[in-house]
């Protein structure tokens, strides 16, 4: 059986809050794998990984300038969701985004 994979980028949401959302969906923290799915060039290891029932999510975070003339930076998170099927993946991402897109979780 082929696994379903989807990439997702989120900006400006703290990673601790996104991790909390994943925990509410039934995930627990796992050791991030060696470079691979989150980096096609196999150069950068994921910053974090969590796994739930039939799915895994890996991510890395980078800080991006908010404005070229200001020192303020914003976190940009690159997620890779992996699930047993396309249907399971769609359900997972829909439930995750319901939390991630609303202010205050």
Jmol script that loads the backbone (N, CA, C; Angstrom):
load data "model"
ATOM      1  N   UNK A   1       0.842  -1.177   0.000  1.00  0.00           N
ATOM      2  CA  UNK A   1       0.000   0.000   0.000  1.00  0.00           C
ATOM      3  C   UNK A   1       0.892   1.246   0.000  1.00  0.00           C
ATOM      4  N   UNK A   2       0.516   2.233  -0.799  1.00  0.00           N
ATOM      5  CA  UNK A   2       1.263   3.466  -0.910  1.00  0.00           C
ATOM      6  C   UNK A   2       0.808   4.463   0.152  1.00  0.00           C
ATOM      7  N   UNK A   3       1.759   5.097   0.790  1.00  0.00           N
ATOM      8  CA  UNK A   3       1.430   6.116   1.773  1.00  0.00           C
ATOM      9  C   UNK A   3       1.109   7.431   1.080  1.00  0.00           C
ATOM     10  N   UNK A   4       0.229   8.211   1.702  1.00  0.00           N
ATOM     11  CA  UNK A   4      -0.110   9.530   1.197  1.00  0.00           C
ATOM     12  C   UNK A   4       0.785  10.547   1.902  1.00  0.00           C
ATOM     13  N   UNK A   5       1.292  11.505   1.141  1.00  0.00           N
ATOM     14  CA  UNK A   5       2.208  12.512   1.680  1.00  0.00           C
ATOM     15  C   UNK A   5       1.728  13.893   1.238  1.00  0.00           C
ATOM     16  N   UNK A   6       1.770  14.843   2.166  1.00  0.00           N
ATOM     17  CA  UNK A   6       1.410  16.224   1.834  1.00  0.00           C
ATOM     18  C   UNK A   6       2.317  17.181   2.574  1.00  0.00           C
ATOM     19  N   UNK A   7       2.786  18.205   1.878  1.00  0.00           N
ATOM     20  CA  UNK A   7       3.601  19.252   2.488  1.00  0.00           C
ATOM     21  C   UNK A   7       2.714  20.445   2.805  1.00  0.00           C
ATOM     22  N   UNK A   8       3.042  21.125   3.899  1.00  0.00           N
ATOM     23  CA  UNK A   8       2.253  22.262   4.352  1.00  0.00           C
ATOM     24  C   UNK A   8       3.202  23.271   4.987  1.00  0.00           C
ATOM     25  N   UNK A   9       3.031  24.552   4.675  1.00  0.00           N
ATOM     26  CA  UNK A   9       3.852  25.611   5.257  1.00  0.00           C
ATOM     27  C   UNK A   9       2.961  26.539   6.058  1.00  0.00           C
ATOM     28  N   UNK A  10       3.372  26.833   7.285  1.00  0.00           N
ATOM     29  CA  UNK A  10       2.647  27.762   8.148  1.00  0.00           C
ATOM     30  C   UNK A  10       3.620  28.818   8.650  1.00  0.00           C
ATOM     31  N   UNK A  11       3.133  30.048   8.765  1.00  0.00           N
ATOM     32  CA  UNK A  11       3.972  31.153   9.232  1.00  0.00           C
ATOM     33  C   UNK A  11       3.313  31.849  10.408  1.00  0.00           C
ATOM     34  N   UNK A  12       4.151  32.326  11.325  1.00  0.00           N
ATOM     35  CA  UNK A  12       3.688  33.188  12.384  1.00  0.00           C
ATOM     36  C   UNK A  12       2.971  32.512  13.539  1.00  0.00           C
ATOM     37  N   UNK A  13       2.911  31.202  13.544  1.00  0.00           N
ATOM     38  CA  UNK A  13       2.295  30.465  14.648  1.00  0.00           C
ATOM     39  C   UNK A  13       3.424  29.797  15.422  1.00  0.00           C
ATOM     40  N   UNK A  14       3.464  29.942  16.738  1.00  0.00           N
ATOM     41  CA  UNK A  14       4.559  29.327  17.497  1.00  0.00           C
ATOM     42  C   UNK A  14       4.531  27.800  17.400  1.00  0.00           C
ATOM     43  N   UNK A  15       5.684  27.206  17.276  1.00  0.00           N
ATOM     44  CA  UNK A  15       5.768  25.757  17.122  1.00  0.00           C
ATOM     45  C   UNK A  15       5.221  25.034  18.344  1.00  0.00           C
ATOM     46  N   UNK A  16       5.370  25.614  19.539  1.00  0.00           N
ATOM     47  CA  UNK A  16       4.836  24.953  20.730  1.00  0.00           C
ATOM     48  C   UNK A  16       3.320  24.808  20.625  1.00  0.00           C
ATOM     49  N   UNK A  17       2.654  25.785  20.002  1.00  0.00           N
ATOM     50  CA  UNK A  17       1.207  25.721  19.852  1.00  0.00           C
ATOM     51  C   UNK A  17       0.822  24.687  18.790  1.00  0.00           C
ATOM     52  N   UNK A  18       1.557  24.637  17.707  1.00  0.00           N
ATOM     53  CA  UNK A  18       1.281  23.639  16.668  1.00  0.00           C
ATOM     54  C   UNK A  18       1.503  22.231  17.201  1.00  0.00           C
ATOM     55  N   UNK A  19       2.529  22.052  18.014  1.00  0.00           N
ATOM     56  CA  UNK A  19       2.772  20.741  18.637  1.00  0.00           C
ATOM     57  C   UNK A  19       1.612  20.373  19.560  1.00  0.00           C
ATOM     58  N   UNK A  20       1.105  21.359  20.287  1.00  0.00           N
ATOM     59  CA  UNK A  20      -0.035  21.120  21.170  1.00  0.00           C
ATOM     60  C   UNK A  20      -1.256  20.665  20.357  1.00  0.00           C
ATOM     61  N   UNK A  21      -1.482  21.282  19.208  1.00  0.00           N
ATOM     62  CA  UNK A  21      -2.585  20.876  18.335  1.00  0.00           C
ATOM     63  C   UNK A  21      -2.413  19.427  17.887  1.00  0.00           C
ATOM     64  N   UNK A  22      -1.195  19.065  17.507  1.00  0.00           N
ATOM     65  CA  UNK A  22      -0.934  17.692  17.085  1.00  0.00           C
ATOM     66  C   UNK A  22      -1.161  16.713  18.231  1.00  0.00           C
ATOM     67  N   UNK A  23      -0.770  17.088  19.444  1.00  0.00           N
ATOM     68  CA  UNK A  23      -1.025  16.241  20.615  1.00  0.00           C
ATOM     69  C   UNK A  23      -2.522  16.049  20.820  1.00  0.00           C
ATOM     70  N   UNK A  24      -3.309  17.093  20.623  1.00  0.00           N
ATOM     71  CA  UNK A  24      -4.759  16.999  20.757  1.00  0.00           C
ATOM     72  C   UNK A  24      -5.367  16.073  19.706  1.00  0.00           C
ATOM     73  N   UNK A  25      -4.669  15.883  18.598  1.00  0.00           N
ATOM     74  CA  UNK A  25      -5.112  14.951  17.558  1.00  0.00           C
ATOM     75  C   UNK A  25      -4.614  13.529  17.812  1.00  0.00           C
ATOM     76  N   UNK A  26      -3.917  13.329  18.932  1.00  0.00           N
ATOM     77  CA  UNK A  26      -3.478  11.991  19.314  1.00  0.00           C
ATOM     78  C   UNK A  26      -2.023  11.678  19.039  1.00  0.00           C
ATOM     79  N   UNK A  27      -1.227  12.663  18.712  1.00  0.00           N
ATOM     80  CA  UNK A  27       0.187  12.425  18.395  1.00  0.00           C
ATOM     81  C   UNK A  27       1.054  12.467  19.642  1.00  0.00           C
ATOM     82  N   UNK A  28       2.150  11.758  19.564  1.00  0.00           N
ATOM     83  CA  UNK A  28       3.173  11.855  20.599  1.00  0.00           C
ATOM     84  C   UNK A  28       4.516  12.056  19.902  1.00  0.00           C
ATOM     85  N   UNK A  29       5.433  12.654  20.634  1.00  0.00           N
ATOM     86  CA  UNK A  29       6.732  12.998  20.065  1.00  0.00           C
ATOM     87  C   UNK A  29       7.555  11.749  19.781  1.00  0.00           C
ATOM     88  N   UNK A  30       8.251  11.771  18.653  1.00  0.00           N
ATOM     89  CA  UNK A  30       9.175  10.699  18.291  1.00  0.00           C
ATOM     90  C   UNK A  30      10.505  11.333  17.901  1.00  0.00           C
ATOM     91  N   UNK A  31      11.519  10.531  17.820  1.00  0.00           N
ATOM     92  CA  UNK A  31      12.843  11.020  17.410  1.00  0.00           C
ATOM     93  C   UNK A  31      12.799  11.372  15.923  1.00  0.00           C
ATOM     94  N   UNK A  32      13.193  12.603  15.561  1.00  0.00           N
ATOM     95  CA  UNK A  32      13.206  12.958  14.143  1.00  0.00           C
ATOM     96  C   UNK A  32      14.169  12.053  13.370  1.00  0.00           C
ATOM     97  N   UNK A  33      13.775  11.636  12.185  1.00  0.00           N
ATOM     98  CA  UNK A  33      14.650  10.784  11.382  1.00  0.00           C
ATOM     99  C   UNK A  33      15.820  11.564  10.800  1.00  0.00           C
ATOM    100  N   UNK A  34      16.736  10.844  10.212  1.00  0.00           N
ATOM    101  CA  UNK A  34      17.837  11.472   9.484  1.00  0.00           C
ATOM    102  C   UNK A  34      17.265  12.239   8.307  1.00  0.00           C
ATOM    103  N   UNK A  35      18.066  13.073   7.658  1.00  0.00           N
ATOM    104  CA  UNK A  35      17.545  13.830   6.514  1.00  0.00           C
ATOM    105  C   UNK A  35      16.809  12.924   5.538  1.00  0.00           C
ATOM    106  N   UNK A  36      15.733  13.474   4.972  1.00  0.00           N
ATOM    107  CA  UNK A  36      14.944  12.685   4.033  1.00  0.00           C
ATOM    108  C   UNK A  36      13.693  13.417   3.594  1.00  0.00           C
ATOM    109  N   UNK A  37      12.507  12.984   4.087  1.00  0.00           N
ATOM    110  CA  UNK A  37      11.250  13.507   3.552  1.00  0.00           C
ATOM    111  C   UNK A  37      11.073  15.024   3.636  1.00  0.00           C
ATOM    112  N   UNK A  38      11.617  15.680   4.652  1.00  0.00           N
ATOM    113  CA  UNK A  38      11.428  17.125   4.730  1.00  0.00           C
ATOM    114  C   UNK A  38      12.473  17.880   3.928  1.00  0.00           C
ATOM    115  N   UNK A  39      13.435  17.174   3.372  1.00  0.00           N
ATOM    116  CA  UNK A  39      14.479  17.829   2.597  1.00  0.00           C
ATOM    117  C   UNK A  39      14.895  16.926   1.444  1.00  0.00           C
ATOM    118  N   UNK A  40      14.388  17.199   0.247  1.00  0.00           N
ATOM    119  CA  UNK A  40      14.698  16.332  -0.894  1.00  0.00           C
ATOM    120  C   UNK A  40      16.191  16.196  -1.177  1.00  0.00           C
ATOM    121  N   UNK A  41      16.986  17.195  -0.795  1.00  0.00           N
ATOM    122  CA  UNK A  41      18.426  17.122  -1.039  1.00  0.00           C
ATOM    123  C   UNK A  41      19.164  16.370   0.073  1.00  0.00           C
ATOM    124  N   UNK A  42      18.403  15.912   1.082  1.00  0.00           N
ATOM    125  CA  UNK A  42      18.957  15.143   2.209  1.00  0.00           C
ATOM    126  C   UNK A  42      20.098  15.879   2.898  1.00  0.00           C
ATOM    127  N   UNK A  43      19.909  17.175   3.120  1.00  0.00           N
ATOM    128  CA  UNK A  43      20.931  17.978   3.771  1.00  0.00           C
ATOM    129  C   UNK A  43      20.490  18.398   5.175  1.00  0.00           C
ATOM    130  N   UNK A  44      19.216  18.702   5.343  1.00  0.00           N
ATOM    131  CA  UNK A  44      18.709  19.240   6.601  1.00  0.00           C
ATOM    132  C   UNK A  44      17.856  18.200   7.324  1.00  0.00           C
ATOM    133  N   UNK A  45      18.176  17.938   8.565  1.00  0.00           N
ATOM    134  CA  UNK A  45      17.361  17.035   9.372  1.00  0.00           C
ATOM    135  C   UNK A  45      16.116  17.765   9.851  1.00  0.00           C
ATOM    136  N   UNK A  46      15.011  17.047  10.020  1.00  0.00           N
ATOM    137  CA  UNK A  46      13.826  17.683  10.590  1.00  0.00           C
ATOM    138  C   UNK A  46      14.121  18.181  12.003  1.00  0.00           C
ATOM    139  N   UNK A  47      13.447  19.272  12.395  1.00  0.00           N
ATOM    140  CA  UNK A  47      13.585  19.800  13.749  1.00  0.00           C
ATOM    141  C   UNK A  47      12.733  19.025  14.738  1.00  0.00           C
ATOM    142  N   UNK A  48      11.689  18.400  14.241  1.00  0.00           N
ATOM    143  CA  UNK A  48      10.808  17.657  15.122  1.00  0.00           C
ATOM    144  C   UNK A  48       9.982  16.642  14.362  1.00  0.00           C
ATOM    145  N   UNK A  49       9.395  15.716  15.118  1.00  0.00           N
ATOM    146  CA  UNK A  49       8.548  14.686  14.526  1.00  0.00           C
ATOM    147  C   UNK A  49       7.567  14.203  15.581  1.00  0.00           C
ATOM    148  N   UNK A  50       6.365  13.897  15.123  1.00  0.00           N
ATOM    149  CA  UNK A  50       5.343  13.331  15.997  1.00  0.00           C
ATOM    150  C   UNK A  50       4.619  12.255  15.210  1.00  0.00           C
ATOM    151  N   UNK A  51       4.033  11.317  15.948  1.00  0.00           N
ATOM    152  CA  UNK A  51       3.339  10.222  15.306  1.00  0.00           C
ATOM    153  C   UNK A  51       2.023   9.952  16.016  1.00  0.00           C
ATOM    154  N   UNK A  52       0.979   9.694  15.235  1.00  0.00           N
ATOM    155  CA  UNK A  52      -0.331   9.325  15.751  1.00  0.00           C
ATOM    156  C   UNK A  52      -0.712   7.964  15.212  1.00  0.00           C
ATOM    157  N   UNK A  53      -1.963   7.610  15.339  1.00  0.00           N
ATOM    158  CA  UNK A  53      -2.457   6.316  14.883  1.00  0.00           C
ATOM    159  C   UNK A  53      -2.520   6.291  13.353  1.00  0.00           C
ATOM    160  N   UNK A  54      -1.514   5.721  12.724  1.00  0.00           N
ATOM    161  CA  UNK A  54      -1.485   5.607  11.272  1.00  0.00           C
ATOM    162  C   UNK A  54      -0.929   6.811  10.542  1.00  0.00           C
ATOM    163  N   UNK A  55      -0.336   7.742  11.256  1.00  0.00           N
ATOM    164  CA  UNK A  55       0.225   8.921  10.591  1.00  0.00           C
ATOM    165  C   UNK A  55       1.442   9.446  11.335  1.00  0.00           C
ATOM    166  N   UNK A  56       2.231  10.205  10.584  1.00  0.00           N
ATOM    167  CA  UNK A  56       3.438  10.835  11.117  1.00  0.00           C
ATOM    168  C   UNK A  56       3.526  12.240  10.527  1.00  0.00           C
ATOM    169  N   UNK A  57       4.070  13.155  11.308  1.00  0.00           N
ATOM    170  CA  UNK A  57       4.334  14.499  10.800  1.00  0.00           C
ATOM    171  C   UNK A  57       5.759  14.880  11.183  1.00  0.00           C
ATOM    172  N   UNK A  58       6.471  15.433  10.213  1.00  0.00           N
ATOM    173  CA  UNK A  58       7.845  15.917  10.412  1.00  0.00           C
ATOM    174  C   UNK A  58       7.840  17.406  10.096  1.00  0.00           C
ATOM    175  N   UNK A  59       8.729  18.154  10.746  1.00  0.00           N
ATOM    176  CA  UNK A  59       8.800  19.571  10.419  1.00  0.00           C
ATOM    177  C   UNK A  59      10.191  20.122  10.653  1.00  0.00           C
ATOM    178  N   UNK A  60      10.422  21.232   9.996  1.00  0.00           N
ATOM    179  CA  UNK A  60      11.600  22.048  10.266  1.00  0.00           C
ATOM    180  C   UNK A  60      11.133  23.494  10.303  1.00  0.00           C
ATOM    181  N   UNK A  61      11.849  24.322  11.044  1.00  0.00           N
ATOM    182  CA  UNK A  61      11.464  25.714  11.233  1.00  0.00           C
ATOM    183  C   UNK A  61      12.620  26.621  10.840  1.00  0.00           C
ATOM    184  N   UNK A  62      12.289  27.690  10.136  1.00  0.00           N
ATOM    185  CA  UNK A  62      13.265  28.707   9.766  1.00  0.00           C
ATOM    186  C   UNK A  62      12.726  30.065  10.185  1.00  0.00           C
ATOM    187  N   UNK A  63      13.616  30.964  10.503  1.00  0.00           N
ATOM    188  CA  UNK A  63      13.201  32.331  10.818  1.00  0.00           C
ATOM    189  C   UNK A  63      13.377  33.199   9.578  1.00  0.00           C
ATOM    190  N   UNK A  64      12.320  33.901   9.238  1.00  0.00           N
ATOM    191  CA  UNK A  64      12.315  34.779   8.063  1.00  0.00           C
ATOM    192  C   UNK A  64      12.117  36.225   8.508  1.00  0.00           C
ATOM    193  N   UNK A  65      12.788  37.170   7.870  1.00  0.00           N
ATOM    194  CA  UNK A  65      12.558  38.584   8.197  1.00  0.00           C
ATOM    195  C   UNK A  65      11.120  38.971   7.844  1.00  0.00           C
ATOM    196  N   UNK A  66      10.504  39.767   8.706  1.00  0.00           N
ATOM    197  CA  UNK A  66       9.142  40.234   8.430  1.00  0.00           C
ATOM    198  C   UNK A  66       9.162  41.428   7.483  1.00  0.00           C
ATOM    199  N   UNK A  67      10.236  42.195   7.555  1.00  0.00           N
ATOM    200  CA  UNK A  67      10.381  43.383   6.709  1.00  0.00           C
ATOM    201  C   UNK A  67      11.875  43.584   6.484  1.00  0.00           C
ATOM    202  N   UNK A  68      12.282  43.961   5.266  1.00  0.00           N
ATOM    203  CA  UNK A  68      13.715  44.083   4.982  1.00  0.00           C
ATOM    204  C   UNK A  68      14.452  45.114   5.839  1.00  0.00           C
ATOM    205  N   UNK A  69      13.755  46.110   6.353  1.00  0.00           N
ATOM    206  CA  UNK A  69      14.424  47.163   7.128  1.00  0.00           C
ATOM    207  C   UNK A  69      14.251  47.006   8.634  1.00  0.00           C
ATOM    208  N   UNK A  70      13.532  46.001   9.060  1.00  0.00           N
ATOM    209  CA  UNK A  70      13.300  45.796  10.491  1.00  0.00           C
ATOM    210  C   UNK A  70      13.960  44.499  10.950  1.00  0.00           C
ATOM    211  N   UNK A  71      14.447  44.461  12.191  1.00  0.00           N
ATOM    212  CA  UNK A  71      15.113  43.249  12.676  1.00  0.00           C
ATOM    213  C   UNK A  71      14.139  42.144  13.114  1.00  0.00           C
ATOM    214  N   UNK A  72      12.852  42.400  13.057  1.00  0.00           N
ATOM    215  CA  UNK A  72      11.849  41.431  13.501  1.00  0.00           C
ATOM    216  C   UNK A  72      11.796  40.233  12.562  1.00  0.00           C
ATOM    217  N   UNK A  73      11.739  39.043  13.148  1.00  0.00           N
ATOM    218  CA  UNK A  73      11.670  37.818  12.345  1.00  0.00           C
ATOM    219  C   UNK A  73      10.426  37.025  12.713  1.00  0.00           C
ATOM    220  N   UNK A  74      10.002  36.196  11.789  1.00  0.00           N
ATOM    221  CA  UNK A  74       8.824  35.363  11.979  1.00  0.00           C
ATOM    222  C   UNK A  74       9.209  33.917  11.690  1.00  0.00           C
ATOM    223  N   UNK A  75       8.684  32.998  12.503  1.00  0.00           N
ATOM    224  CA  UNK A  75       8.932  31.580  12.261  1.00  0.00           C
ATOM    225  C   UNK A  75       8.106  31.095  11.080  1.00  0.00           C
ATOM    226  N   UNK A  76       8.747  30.323  10.231  1.00  0.00           N
ATOM    227  CA  UNK A  76       8.086  29.663   9.106  1.00  0.00           C
ATOM    228  C   UNK A  76       8.332  28.162   9.280  1.00  0.00           C
ATOM    229  N   UNK A  77       7.239  27.399   9.346  1.00  0.00           N
ATOM    230  CA  UNK A  77       7.323  25.962   9.616  1.00  0.00           C
ATOM    231  C   UNK A  77       6.976  25.188   8.349  1.00  0.00           C
ATOM    232  N   UNK A  78       7.825  24.228   8.016  1.00  0.00           N
ATOM    233  CA  UNK A  78       7.623  23.382   6.850  1.00  0.00           C
ATOM    234  C   UNK A  78       7.272  21.977   7.348  1.00  0.00           C
ATOM    235  N   UNK A  79       6.023  21.581   7.159  1.00  0.00           N
ATOM    236  CA  UNK A  79       5.532  20.290   7.627  1.00  0.00           C
ATOM    237  C   UNK A  79       5.434  19.294   6.483  1.00  0.00           C
ATOM    238  N   UNK A  80       5.670  18.028   6.812  1.00  0.00           N
ATOM    239  CA  UNK A  80       5.390  16.923   5.905  1.00  0.00           C
ATOM    240  C   UNK A  80       4.507  15.959   6.685  1.00  0.00           C
ATOM    241  N   UNK A  81       3.271  15.793   6.218  1.00  0.00           N
ATOM    242  CA  UNK A  81       2.326  14.857   6.809  1.00  0.00           C
ATOM    243  C   UNK A  81       2.346  13.571   5.995  1.00  0.00           C
ATOM    244  N   UNK A  82       2.415  12.444   6.681  1.00  0.00           N
ATOM    245  CA  UNK A  82       2.449  11.134   6.034  1.00  0.00           C
ATOM    246  C   UNK A  82       1.386  10.281   6.698  1.00  0.00           C
ATOM    247  N   UNK A  83       0.488   9.678   5.897  1.00  0.00           N
ATOM    248  CA  UNK A  83      -0.580   8.849   6.446  1.00  0.00           C
ATOM    249  C   UNK A  83      -0.735   7.577   5.616  1.00  0.00           C
ATOM    250  N   UNK A  84      -1.508   6.636   6.163  1.00  0.00           N
ATOM    251  CA  UNK A  84      -1.694   5.338   5.512  1.00  0.00           C
ATOM    252  C   UNK A  84      -2.464   5.440   4.204  1.00  0.00           C
ATOM    253  N   UNK A  85      -3.341   6.440   4.102  1.00  0.00           N
ATOM    254  CA  UNK A  85      -4.155   6.581   2.890  1.00  0.00           C
ATOM    255  C   UNK A  85      -4.444   8.047   2.631  1.00  0.00           C
ATOM    256  N   UNK A  86      -4.876   8.347   1.435  1.00  0.00           N
ATOM    257  CA  UNK A  86      -5.232   9.716   1.077  1.00  0.00           C
ATOM    258  C   UNK A  86      -6.404  10.209   1.928  1.00  0.00           C
ATOM    259  N   UNK A  87      -7.364   9.342   2.180  1.00  0.00           N
ATOM    260  CA  UNK A  87      -8.527   9.703   2.992  1.00  0.00           C
ATOM    261  C   UNK A  87      -8.112  10.036   4.428  1.00  0.00           C
ATOM    262  N   UNK A  88      -7.240   9.228   5.006  1.00  0.00           N
ATOM    263  CA  UNK A  88      -6.749   9.489   6.359  1.00  0.00           C
ATOM    264  C   UNK A  88      -5.958  10.793   6.400  1.00  0.00           C
ATOM    265  N   UNK A  89      -5.178  11.049   5.366  1.00  0.00           N
ATOM    266  CA  UNK A  89      -4.381  12.276   5.292  1.00  0.00           C
ATOM    267  C   UNK A  89      -5.279  13.504   5.206  1.00  0.00           C
ATOM    268  N   UNK A  90      -6.297  13.455   4.351  1.00  0.00           N
ATOM    269  CA  UNK A  90      -7.237  14.571   4.220  1.00  0.00           C
ATOM    270  C   UNK A  90      -7.917  14.874   5.551  1.00  0.00           C
ATOM    271  N   UNK A  91      -8.359  13.840   6.236  1.00  0.00           N
ATOM    272  CA  UNK A  91      -9.024  14.008   7.525  1.00  0.00           C
ATOM    273  C   UNK A  91      -8.081  14.637   8.548  1.00  0.00           C
ATOM    274  N   UNK A  92      -6.851  14.146   8.609  1.00  0.00           N
ATOM    275  CA  UNK A  92      -5.860  14.666   9.540  1.00  0.00           C
ATOM    276  C   UNK A  92      -5.583  16.145   9.287  1.00  0.00           C
ATOM    277  N   UNK A  93      -5.322  16.497   8.047  1.00  0.00           N
ATOM    278  CA  UNK A  93      -4.998  17.888   7.723  1.00  0.00           C
ATOM    279  C   UNK A  93      -6.200  18.791   7.968  1.00  0.00           C
ATOM    280  N   UNK A  94      -7.401  18.332   7.635  1.00  0.00           N
ATOM    281  CA  UNK A  94      -8.598  19.129   7.907  1.00  0.00           C
ATOM    282  C   UNK A  94      -8.739  19.408   9.400  1.00  0.00           C
ATOM    283  N   UNK A  95      -8.556  18.404  10.233  1.00  0.00           N
ATOM    284  CA  UNK A  95      -8.675  18.583  11.686  1.00  0.00           C
ATOM    285  C   UNK A  95      -7.558  19.474  12.225  1.00  0.00           C
ATOM    286  N   UNK A  96      -6.350  19.315  11.703  1.00  0.00           N
ATOM    287  CA  UNK A  96      -5.221  20.143  12.130  1.00  0.00           C
ATOM    288  C   UNK A  96      -5.451  21.603  11.750  1.00  0.00           C
ATOM    289  N   UNK A  97      -5.885  21.849  10.531  1.00  0.00           N
ATOM    290  CA  UNK A  97      -6.063  23.214  10.057  1.00  0.00           C
ATOM    291  C   UNK A  97      -7.234  23.918  10.744  1.00  0.00           C
ATOM    292  N   UNK A  98      -8.237  23.183  11.202  1.00  0.00           N
ATOM    293  CA  UNK A  98      -9.314  23.807  11.970  1.00  0.00           C
ATOM    294  C   UNK A  98      -8.740  24.504  13.201  1.00  0.00           C
ATOM    295  N   UNK A  99      -7.720  23.915  13.788  1.00  0.00           N
ATOM    296  CA  UNK A  99      -7.076  24.493  14.956  1.00  0.00           C
ATOM    297  C   UNK A  99      -6.058  25.558  14.547  1.00  0.00           C
ATOM    298  N   UNK A 100      -5.230  25.253  13.562  1.00  0.00           N
ATOM    299  CA  UNK A 100      -4.119  26.128  13.188  1.00  0.00           C
ATOM    300  C   UNK A 100      -4.564  27.441  12.560  1.00  0.00           C
ATOM    301  N   UNK A 101      -5.748  27.484  11.962  1.00  0.00           N
ATOM    302  CA  UNK A 101      -6.200  28.690  11.261  1.00  0.00           C
ATOM    303  C   UNK A 101      -7.022  29.624  12.127  1.00  0.00           C
ATOM    304  N   UNK A 102      -7.336  29.234  13.333  1.00  0.00           N
ATOM    305  CA  UNK A 102      -8.149  30.137  14.164  1.00  0.00           C
ATOM    306  C   UNK A 102      -7.299  30.711  15.278  1.00  0.00           C
ATOM    307  N   UNK A 103      -7.491  31.947  15.578  1.00  0.00           N
ATOM    308  CA  UNK A 103      -6.721  32.617  16.625  1.00  0.00           C
ATOM    309  C   UNK A 103      -6.972  32.020  17.992  1.00  0.00           C
ATOM    310  N   UNK A 104      -5.905  31.751  18.718  1.00  0.00           N
ATOM    311  CA  UNK A 104      -6.028  31.239  20.085  1.00  0.00           C
ATOM    312  C   UNK A 104      -6.287  29.771  20.170  1.00  0.00           C
ATOM    313  N   UNK A 105      -6.317  29.053  19.050  1.00  0.00           N
ATOM    314  CA  UNK A 105      -6.467  27.602  19.037  1.00  0.00           C
ATOM    315  C   UNK A 105      -7.819  27.151  19.376  1.00  0.00           C
TER     316      UNK A 105
END
end "model"
wireframe off; spacefill off
backbone 0.3
color backbone group
